[in-house]
């Protein structure tokens, strides 16, 4: 299991906030990604968590991710994800009918 800390950013509307991610290998080609995002547009910040399986291929020390998740009509419907990463960081692009943007995450430093 790998952890990532970072930010999400919507290129459609400029919203952005804190993002966390846990990545767990399920098979050689499928990894579960569990995202926990904060959304601070209103006075009281909201948080939102969801998980999806992504197909992963290895290419020269890096990994390429591909997946989709239906977050429901209130959250924008079906989101498609593509991404790449290695043992120190992940970068995902997301796209839905009315939104698109990026997730950027870094592996947290180990606490001694």
BELNORJO-V181354 format. One record per run of one state. SS is the DSSP state (A for helix, B for strand, O for the rest). FROM is the first residue (numbers start at 0). TO is the last residue. Records with the same first field share a line. If there is no record, write none. Layout:
# BELNORJO-V181354
SS->FROM-TO / FROM-TO
This chain:
# BELNORJO-V181354
O->0-0 / 10-14 / 25-28 / 39-44 / 59-60 / 70-71 / 75-76 / 85-87 / 96-97 / 106-111
B->1-9 / 15-24 / 29-38 / 45-58 / 61-69 / 77-84 / 88-95 / 98-105
A->72-74
